[in-house]
Amino acid sequence: MLRRAFLVVCMLAASQAAAAQPWTVDAGATVLPEAWDYNESREVLSGVMVGADRKVWRPLAVRVEGLLLHVAQEPRDAWTAGFTVGARSRWRWRNGHPYADLGVGLSRGESPIPQRGTRSNYVIVAGAGAMLPVGRGWLQVGARWLHLSNAGRVGKNRNPDVQAIGLTLAVGWPF
């Protein structure tokens, strides 16, 4: 009985500690040239991202991110909008906070992306970088890998995808 009460108190303390942590939001820009798995054209994705995360346990936070990307591709450029849900981990360091994140989600383009692909795609993003304090907020500089794919949904063994690696630059603040 005493052990159960101790566990309940520990769980409540952990949830209150997580609840005391503020949400953080960030907005920024990214440029992601295709790095491998070239399709009929080499795509370059560039655009904006807006994210929010909430610390849930130690350095781990739950993260939601929206993406609006312009896709430069042959023969016709396209726009795609999407979202990801995932996790971010931040650590304290001397002059900033290193971070790593991973998210999965969906996107919808105005035309097929890549050229022989589909309008609807799955998205996986992974990144790492540093959050550097600036006033009450921070400047976020990082590298990111983005995988955009239809998971072979169209045609026999057909899975045109985009594998892009690039840079991100964002500003963030506690909410």
N, C-alpha and C positions, 0 to 999 in steps of 0.2 A: 504494500500500500504506500509506504513511504517512498519507495523507488518510483512508483507511478506519479506521485505528486511532484517529485523532483523533476521528472521528465516533462510534465505539463508546465511547470514553472520555467524550465529551460526553453521550451518551445515558445512560450509567451514572450519571454525576454528576447529571444532571437527575432520573433516577428515584430516586436516593438522596435528593436534596433533597426531592422530593415525599414519599417514604416517611418522612422525618424529621418532616414536619408532622403534628400530631395531627388526629384526627377531631374534628369539632365536632358537638354535638347541641343542639337547642333544642326547647322546648315552649311553646305559647302558645294564645291565643284569637283568634278573628276574628269580625267581623260584616260581612256583605256583602249590602246591599240591592240588588235588581235595579235596574239603571240605565237600560236601554233594551230594546227588543224585548219589551215587556210581553206576557204571555200572558193567559189569561182571568183570572188573578189576578196580583198583583205579589208575587213570592216574596222572602223575606228569609232568607238562610242565616246561621247562627251556630253556632259550635262550637269544636272544638279541632284543633290540628295538632301533629304531632311530626315533626321532620326531623333528618337526619344528612347531613353533607357531608364531603368529603375533598378537600383542595387537590391539584390535579394539575399545574398549571402557572401560575406567577406569580399573578395574583389569581383565577384560574379554579378552581372546585371542582365536582366531580360531586355532585349532591344527590338524595336520596330523601326523600319526605315522605308521611306518612299523614294522612288527614283523616277526621274524624267530624263531620258537620254535621247540624243540625236545620234543616229547610226549612219555614218558615211559608208555607203556601199554602192557597188555597180549593179544594175544600171540606174537605180533610183534610190536616193537617200530616204530614210524613214525616221519616224519618231516612235518611241516606245515608252510606256509608263508602267510602273510596277511597284511591288512592295516585297519586303522580306521580313521575316520574324526569326529571331535568333538570340544569341548571347554575346555579351562583351565582357571582357575581363580587364580591369585596370589595376595597376600597382602604383604604390608611392615610390618615388625616386627623388634624388636630390633636387633637380630643377624642373620636374614635370611628372607626368604619369604615362609610362609606356602602356599600350593597350593592344589587345588582339580581339578580333571579332569574327563571327561566323553566322550566316543567315541563309535561309531558303525561302523562296516565294514564287510568285507568278508575275508575268508581264503580258501586256497586250500592245501590239504594234499597229500602226496605221496601214502597213503593208508587210509582207513576209520578211522575217529576219532570221537568218541570213536569206539571201536571194531565193534559194530553193527550199527554204524552211516554211514556217507557218507564222501566222500573226500572233497566236497564243503560244507562250513559251514558259518553261520553268527557269528559275534564276537561282544560282548559288553564288554567294559572295563570301570572301574571306579576306581579312586584311590585318595589318599591324602598323603601328606607328607610335607617335608621342603626342601627348596633350601638354602644351606649354602654357603656364599661367600668364594671363594678360588682364590686368584689372580684376574685375569680379568674375571674368570668364576665362576662356582659354583659346589658343590657336591650336588646331589639330592638323598635323602633317602625317601622311601615311602612304603606304603602298597597298594595292588591292588587286585581287584576282576575281574576275567575274566569268561565270559560265552561264551561257544562255542557250537553251536547247529545247527541242520539242519532244525529247525522249523517244524518238523513233515512232511517233504516232502516225506518220503519213507514209504510205507506200512500204514495200517490202524492204526491210533492213535500212530504212532511210532515217538518218539522224544528223542532218546538217546542224552544226552548232557554232558558237563563237566562244573562244577561249581568249580572254583579254586580260592583260596585266598593265597596270598604270598607277598613277598618283592621285591622291586626294588632298584637298586643302579645305578646311572648314573652320568655322568659329562656333564656340559652344558656350553655354552658360547654365547655371543651376536654375531650376524652374520652381 
